[in-house]
Amino acid sequence: MQSGLNTGDSAWMLVSTAMVLLMTPGLAFFYGGMVRSRNLLTMLYMSYICISLVTIVWFAYGYGLAFGRDLGGAGLIGWSNFLFSGISPGQGYGRIAAYIFAAFQATFSIITVALISGSIAGRARFGPWIAFVVLWVTFVYTPIAHWVFSPTGWINKWKVMDFAGGLVVELNSGIAGLALALVLGRGVAFRRREGPRPDNIPYVLLGLGLLWFGWFGFNAGSALTDGALASRAFVSTMIAGCAALLTWRLLEWIRFKRLTRLGSSSGALAGLVAITPSCAFVNVTGAFFIGVIAAIVCTYAVEMKLVLGYDDTLDVTGLHGVGGIVGVLALGFFATGELRGSPGLFHGGSVAVLGKQAAAVGAVGLYSFLMTYLIGTVVDRLFRMRMTDEEQEKGSDAHFAAG
């Protein structure tokens, strides 16, 4: 290892990168188990194709746009390191190799766009999905990643707290899912008021297990070190996920007098989503309450599609969008200011901290929605992304096998 690079930190980041990459196959099984069997193959492959597509985009120009030298000094977009130029295997990014950091961030972009597929499950053609993935990562993900994750991004310089992607990954994918769902319109099953029919609950639970395992790399790996930050992020992730799972089950029993395995999975996911931006900024008590609050809010948020009439098939908006908002705003209350960041209101902080968090939510949400709606409309007009009613009745797998 070149002088200045820490072997322990670099080893942890190699492992974390592999863990986060595993989240995308985990998501494939999670989504695949939630859809009807006639859509299973397509649902799986909509996630898997993101691995290859986004990796090449990231190598060619995505990393340069997100983490390259700031263009114009406004903190809006990067502009260097295309084709990984100017980066060598031994070059450092802090205490780890720059190659490791670039690969770690690539896995974030992969899982983010894959998450959106849940909003349009069973009613999107696979070919146009490929075009959407490339355009969305280019024009939505990379600018937002630069704003939040890059040291020269305007949200980062504004001292908004987002440790592992509450804005960049969770809110972004949830709002984008809503926009794309509106572009494609309501599916046949939704118009018939047919409830979800998960055909393979074991797949859902397998997917949740893989996601949860990878989430430790996602959150603790974002410390870019194997020290105190990573330890706090790791423990907070475990506590919030468990607290949310149990809270969701309790709410199911209070409201419906029944317990479901799908509900337990959704509850755990809500907690993991909400703790993502806050995992290293809060103590264990804060992590517990964030998990509880996320479960309470998200269990009602997933029902809003029935009230407002938008077809978010697998509740990407209700879980990832709303859960991300909960986690980002919770920092305005629960952040301790002990290891990094500013303290929240419950730890003697200023209301200005909450104001900045809320402003960042608004900026990222608005940009993601408008750009995704535009990209989705263009792709649908050019390549017919939406499946016809007849194609939806047959299932996306029949169309996928034919094409």
C-alpha positions as CSV (number, residue, x, y, z in Angstrom):
1,M,0.0,0.0,0.0
2,Q,1.3,3.4,-1.0
3,S,2.5,5.7,1.8
4,G,-0.3,7.7,3.3
5,L,-3.0,5.1,2.6
6,N,-4.3,3.1,5.5
7,T,-4.5,-0.6,4.9
8,G,-7.3,-1.2,7.5
9,D,-9.5,1.5,6.1
10,S,-8.9,0.4,2.5
11,A,-9.7,-3.2,3.4
12,W,-12.9,-2.2,5.1
13,M,-13.9,-0.2,2.0
14,L,-13.2,-3.1,-0.4
15,V,-15.5,-5.2,1.7
16,S,-18.1,-2.4,2.0
17,T,-18.1,-1.9,-1.8
18,A,-18.8,-5.6,-2.3
19,M,-21.6,-5.5,0.3
20,V,-23.3,-2.5,-1.3
21,L,-23.1,-4.2,-4.7
22,L,-24.9,-7.2,-3.3
23,M,-27.8,-5.0,-2.4
24,T,-28.8,-4.8,-6.0
25,P,-29.3,-8.6,-6.4
26,G,-31.0,-8.4,-3.0
27,L,-33.4,-5.7,-4.4
28,A,-34.1,-7.8,-7.4
29,F,-35.3,-10.7,-5.2
30,F,-37.2,-8.3,-2.9
31,Y,-39.1,-6.8,-5.8
32,G,-39.3,-10.1,-7.7
33,G,-41.1,-11.8,-4.8
34,M,-43.6,-8.9,-4.5
35,V,-45.0,-9.1,-8.0
36,R,-47.1,-11.7,-9.8
37,S,-45.2,-14.6,-11.2
38,R,-45.8,-13.4,-14.8
39,N,-43.6,-10.4,-14.1
40,L,-40.9,-12.1,-12.0
41,L,-38.2,-12.5,-14.6
42,T,-38.4,-8.9,-15.9
43,M,-38.5,-7.5,-12.4
44,L,-35.3,-9.4,-11.5
45,Y,-33.5,-8.3,-14.6
46,M,-34.5,-4.7,-14.4
47,S,-32.3,-4.5,-11.3
48,Y,-29.5,-6.7,-12.7
49,I,-29.1,-4.7,-15.9
50,C,-28.4,-1.6,-13.8
51,I,-25.2,-3.2,-12.6
52,S,-23.6,-3.3,-16.0
53,L,-25.2,-0.2,-17.5
54,V,-24.4,2.2,-14.6
55,T,-20.9,0.8,-14.1
56,I,-19.9,1.7,-17.6
57,V,-21.6,5.1,-17.4
58,W,-19.8,5.7,-14.1
59,F,-16.4,4.8,-15.6
60,A,-17.0,6.9,-18.7
61,Y,-18.2,10.1,-17.2
62,G,-20.5,9.6,-14.2
63,Y,-17.7,9.8,-11.6
64,G,-16.3,12.8,-13.2
65,L,-19.6,14.6,-13.1
66,A,-20.3,13.7,-9.5
67,F,-16.9,14.0,-7.9
68,G,-14.7,15.8,-10.5
69,R,-13.4,19.3,-10.2
70,D,-16.3,21.7,-9.7
71,L,-17.3,23.4,-13.0
72,G,-17.6,27.2,-12.5
73,G,-17.4,27.1,-8.7
74,A,-21.2,27.1,-8.2
75,G,-21.3,23.6,-6.7
76,L,-23.7,22.3,-9.4
77,I,-21.6,19.7,-11.3
78,G,-18.1,18.3,-11.6
79,W,-16.1,18.3,-14.8
80,S,-12.9,16.1,-14.8
81,N,-11.7,12.6,-14.3
82,F,-13.6,11.2,-17.3
83,L,-12.6,7.6,-18.1
84,F,-11.0,7.8,-14.7
85,S,-8.3,10.0,-16.1
86,G,-6.1,11.5,-13.5
87,I,-6.8,8.6,-11.1
88,S,-4.4,5.8,-10.4
89,P,-4.8,2.7,-8.2
90,G,-2.3,4.0,-5.7
91,Q,-3.6,7.5,-5.6
92,G,-5.3,8.4,-2.3
93,Y,-8.8,9.7,-1.5
94,G,-8.1,10.6,2.1
95,R,-6.9,7.4,3.8
96,I,-8.2,5.0,1.1
97,A,-7.3,4.5,-2.5
98,A,-9.2,6.7,-5.0
99,Y,-10.1,3.6,-7.0
100,I,-11.8,2.1,-4.0
101,F,-13.8,5.3,-3.4
102,A,-14.9,5.5,-7.0
103,A,-16.0,1.9,-7.0
104,F,-17.9,2.4,-3.7
105,Q,-19.8,5.4,-5.1
106,A,-20.6,3.4,-8.3
107,T,-22.5,0.9,-6.2
108,F,-24.6,3.7,-4.8
109,S,-25.6,4.9,-8.2
110,I,-26.5,1.4,-9.3
111,I,-28.9,0.7,-6.4
112,T,-30.5,4.1,-6.6
113,V,-31.7,3.8,-10.2
114,A,-32.7,0.2,-9.6
115,L,-35.0,1.2,-6.8
116,I,-37.1,3.2,-9.2
117,S,-38.2,0.1,-11.1
118,G,-40.5,-0.9,-8.2
119,S,-42.8,2.1,-9.0
120,I,-43.5,0.8,-12.5
121,A,-43.4,-3.0,-11.9
122,G,-45.5,-4.9,-14.4
123,R,-46.2,-2.0,-16.8
124,A,-42.9,-0.9,-18.3
125,R,-41.2,-2.4,-21.3
126,F,-37.6,-3.5,-20.7
127,G,-35.9,-1.9,-23.7
128,P,-37.0,1.7,-22.9
129,W,-36.0,1.0,-19.3
130,I,-32.4,0.7,-20.5
131,A,-32.6,4.1,-22.1
132,F,-34.2,5.6,-19.0
133,V,-31.5,4.2,-16.7
134,V,-28.7,5.8,-18.7
135,L,-30.4,9.2,-19.0
136,W,-31.5,9.3,-15.4
137,V,-28.1,8.5,-13.9
138,T,-26.6,11.1,-16.2
139,F,-29.0,14.0,-15.6
140,V,-30.5,13.3,-12.2
141,Y,-28.2,11.1,-10.1
142,T,-24.8,12.6,-10.9
143,P,-25.8,16.3,-10.3
144,I,-27.5,15.5,-7.0
145,A,-24.5,13.3,-5.9
146,H,-22.2,16.3,-6.6
147,W,-24.4,18.7,-4.6
148,V,-24.5,16.4,-1.5
149,F,-21.5,14.1,-1.5
150,S,-18.8,16.2,-3.3
151,P,-16.8,18.5,-1.0
152,T,-17.4,21.3,-3.5
153,G,-21.2,20.6,-3.9
154,W,-23.5,23.5,-2.9
155,I,-25.5,21.4,-0.4
156,N,-22.3,19.9,1.1
157,K,-20.8,23.4,1.6
158,W,-24.1,24.5,3.1
159,K,-23.4,22.0,5.9
160,V,-26.5,20.0,5.3
161,M,-26.2,16.6,7.0
162,D,-26.6,13.4,4.9
163,F,-24.2,10.7,6.0
164,A,-25.0,7.9,3.6
165,G,-27.6,9.0,1.0
166,G,-30.9,10.0,2.5
167,L,-31.1,12.8,-0.1
168,V,-29.0,11.2,-2.9
169,V,-30.4,7.7,-2.8
170,E,-33.6,7.4,-0.8
171,L,-35.4,10.7,-1.4
172,N,-34.1,10.9,-4.9
173,S,-35.3,7.4,-5.9
174,G,-38.6,7.8,-4.1
175,I,-39.5,11.0,-5.8
176,A,-38.2,9.8,-9.1
177,G,-40.4,6.7,-8.7
178,L,-43.4,8.9,-8.2
179,A,-42.7,11.0,-11.3
180,L,-42.2,8.0,-13.5
181,A,-45.3,6.3,-12.1
182,L,-47.3,9.4,-13.1
183,V,-45.7,9.4,-16.6
184,L,-46.8,5.8,-17.2
185,G,-50.1,6.1,-15.6
186,R,-52.2,3.6,-13.6
187,G,-51.9,0.0,-14.5
188,V,-54.7,-2.5,-15.2
189,A,-54.5,-4.1,-11.7
190,F,-54.6,-0.7,-10.0
191,R,-57.6,0.5,-12.0
192,R,-59.4,-2.7,-10.9
193,R,-58.5,-1.9,-7.3
194,E,-56.7,-5.2,-7.0
195,G,-54.5,-5.3,-4.0
196,P,-50.9,-6.5,-4.1
197,R,-50.4,-10.2,-4.8
198,P,-46.9,-11.2,-3.9
199,D,-46.3,-14.6,-5.4
200,N,-43.1,-15.5,-3.6
201,I,-42.7,-14.3,0.0
202,P,-39.5,-16.4,0.5
203,Y,-38.0,-14.3,-2.3
204,V,-39.1,-11.1,-0.4
205,L,-37.5,-12.3,2.8
206,L,-34.3,-13.4,1.0
207,G,-34.1,-10.0,-0.7
208,L,-34.6,-8.2,2.6
209,G,-31.8,-10.3,4.2
210,L,-29.4,-9.4,1.4
211,L,-30.4,-5.7,1.5
212,W,-30.0,-5.6,5.3
213,F,-26.6,-7.2,5.1
214,G,-25.5,-4.8,2.4
215,W,-26.9,-1.8,4.3
216,F,-24.1,-2.2,6.9
217,G,-21.6,-1.6,4.1
218,F,-23.8,1.2,2.7
219,N,-24.0,3.1,6.0
220,A,-20.8,2.1,7.9
221,G,-18.8,2.2,4.7
222,S,-19.7,5.8,4.2
223,A,-17.4,6.7,7.0
224,L,-14.5,5.8,4.7
225,T,-12.8,4.4,7.8
226,D,-13.1,1.5,10.2
227,G,-13.1,3.7,13.3
228,A,-15.7,5.4,15.5
229,L,-17.9,6.8,12.8
230,A,-18.3,3.4,11.1
231,S,-19.0,1.7,14.5
232,R,-21.8,4.2,15.3
233,A,-23.3,3.9,11.8
234,F,-23.2,0.1,12.0
235,V,-25.0,-0.1,15.4
236,S,-27.5,2.6,14.5
237,T,-28.4,0.7,11.3
238,M,-29.2,-2.4,13.3
239,I,-31.2,-0.7,16.0
240,A,-33.3,1.4,13.6
241,G,-34.2,-1.5,11.3
242,C,-35.3,-3.7,14.2
243,A,-37.2,-0.9,15.9
244,A,-39.1,-0.2,12.7
245,L,-39.9,-3.9,12.0
246,L,-41.4,-4.4,15.4
247,T,-43.3,-1.1,15.3
248,W,-44.8,-1.9,11.9
249,R,-46.0,-5.3,13.2
250,L,-47.5,-3.6,16.3
251,L,-49.4,-1.1,14.0
252,E,-50.6,-4.0,11.8
253,W,-52.1,-5.7,14.8
254,I,-53.6,-2.5,16.2
255,R,-55.2,-1.5,12.9
256,F,-56.0,-4.8,11.2
257,K,-55.7,-7.5,14.0
258,R,-53.3,-9.5,11.8
259,L,-49.6,-9.8,11.1
260,T,-48.0,-10.2,7.7
261,R,-44.5,-11.2,6.6
262,L,-44.7,-8.5,3.8
263,G,-45.5,-5.9,6.5
264,S,-42.6,-6.9,8.6
265,S,-40.3,-6.6,5.6
266,S,-41.7,-3.1,4.8
267,G,-41.2,-2.1,8.4
268,A,-37.6,-3.1,8.5
269,L,-37.0,-1.4,5.1
270,A,-38.6,1.9,6.4
271,G,-36.2,1.9,9.4
272,L,-33.1,1.2,7.3
273,V,-34.1,3.9,4.8
274,A,-34.7,6.5,7.6
275,I,-31.4,5.8,9.4
276,T,-29.3,6.1,6.2
277,P,-28.8,9.9,6.4
278,S,-28.5,10.0,10.2
279,C,-26.7,6.8,11.2
280,A,-23.4,8.4,12.3
281,F,-24.9,11.6,13.6
282,V,-27.3,10.1,16.3
283,N,-26.8,8.0,19.4
284,V,-28.5,4.6,19.9
285,T,-31.6,6.3,21.5
286,G,-32.0,8.5,18.5
287,A,-31.6,5.5,16.2
288,F,-34.4,3.7,18.0
289,F,-36.8,6.6,17.8
290,I,-36.0,7.3,14.2
291,G,-36.9,3.6,13.4
292,V,-40.1,3.9,15.3
293,I,-41.1,7.2,13.7
294,A,-40.2,5.9,10.2
295,A,-42.5,2.9,10.7
296,I,-45.4,5.0,11.9
297,V,-45.1,7.6,9.1
298,C,-44.4,5.1,6.3
299,T,-47.2,2.7,7.2
300,Y,-49.6,5.5,6.4
301,A,-47.6,6.9,3.5
302,V,-47.8,3.7,1.5
303,E,-51.6,4.1,1.6
304,M,-51.6,7.6,0.1
305,K,-51.5,6.2,-3.4
306,L,-55.0,4.8,-2.9
307,V,-56.2,8.2,-1.7
308,L,-54.4,10.3,-4.4
309,G,-54.7,7.7,-7.2
310,Y,-51.1,7.3,-8.4
311,D,-49.9,3.8,-9.1
312,D,-46.6,3.3,-7.2
313,T,-46.7,-0.4,-7.6
314,L,-44.2,-1.5,-4.9
315,D,-44.4,1.6,-2.7
316,V,-41.1,3.1,-3.6
317,T,-42.4,6.6,-2.8
318,G,-44.0,5.6,0.5
319,L,-41.0,3.8,1.8
320,H,-37.9,5.3,0.2
321,G,-39.2,8.8,-0.5
322,V,-41.0,9.4,2.7
323,G,-38.6,7.3,4.7
324,G,-35.7,9.4,3.3
325,I,-37.5,12.6,4.3
326,V,-38.1,11.3,7.8
327,G,-34.4,10.5,8.2
328,V,-33.1,13.8,6.9
329,L,-35.5,15.9,8.9
330,A,-34.9,13.8,12.0
331,L,-31.3,15.1,12.1
332,G,-32.7,18.5,12.9
333,F,-33.9,17.0,16.2
334,F,-31.7,14.0,17.1
335,A,-28.2,14.9,15.8
336,T,-25.8,14.9,18.7
337,G,-23.0,16.9,17.1
338,E,-20.6,14.6,18.9
339,L,-18.7,12.9,16.1
340,R,-19.6,15.1,13.1
341,G,-22.1,17.7,12.1
342,S,-24.2,20.1,14.1
343,P,-26.4,19.2,17.1
344,G,-30.2,19.1,16.6
345,L,-32.9,20.7,18.7
346,F,-32.9,17.9,21.3
347,H,-29.2,18.3,21.9
348,G,-29.1,22.1,22.2
349,G,-28.9,22.9,18.5
350,S,-30.5,25.7,16.5
351,V,-33.7,25.6,14.5
352,A,-31.6,26.7,11.6
353,V,-30.2,23.1,11.4
354,L,-33.7,21.8,10.8
355,G,-34.3,24.6,8.3
356,K,-31.3,23.6,6.2
357,Q,-32.3,20.0,6.3
358,A,-35.8,20.9,5.1
359,A,-34.5,23.2,2.4
360,A,-32.3,20.4,1.0
361,V,-35.2,18.0,1.0
362,G,-37.2,20.6,-1.1
363,A,-34.4,21.3,-3.5
364,V,-33.5,17.7,-4.2
365,G,-37.1,16.5,-4.3
366,L,-38.1,19.2,-6.8
367,Y,-35.2,18.7,-9.1
368,S,-35.6,14.9,-9.0
369,F,-39.3,15.1,-9.8
370,L,-39.1,17.6,-12.6
371,M,-36.1,16.0,-14.4
372,T,-37.5,12.4,-14.0
373,Y,-40.8,13.4,-15.3
374,L,-39.1,15.1,-18.3
375,I,-36.8,12.1,-19.0
376,G,-39.7,9.6,-18.5
377,T,-41.9,11.5,-20.9
378,V,-39.2,11.7,-23.6
379,V,-38.4,8.0,-23.3
380,D,-42.1,7.0,-23.4
381,R,-42.7,9.2,-26.5
382,L,-39.7,8.0,-28.4
383,F,-39.7,4.3,-27.4
384,R,-43.1,3.6,-25.9
385,M,-42.1,2.7,-22.3
386,R,-45.6,2.0,-21.1
387,M,-47.0,-1.5,-21.8
388,T,-50.5,-1.7,-23.3
389,D,-53.3,-3.1,-21.3
390,E,-53.1,-6.3,-23.3
391,E,-49.4,-6.6,-22.6
392,Q,-49.9,-6.1,-18.9
393,E,-52.5,-8.8,-18.8
394,K,-50.1,-11.3,-20.4
395,G,-47.3,-10.2,-18.1
396,S,-44.0,-8.4,-18.7
397,D,-42.2,-11.7,-18.9
398,A,-44.0,-12.7,-22.0
399,H,-42.9,-9.5,-23.7
400,F,-39.4,-9.8,-22.2
401,A,-38.9,-13.3,-23.6
402,A,-40.2,-12.3,-27.0
403,G,-37.8,-9.3,-27.1
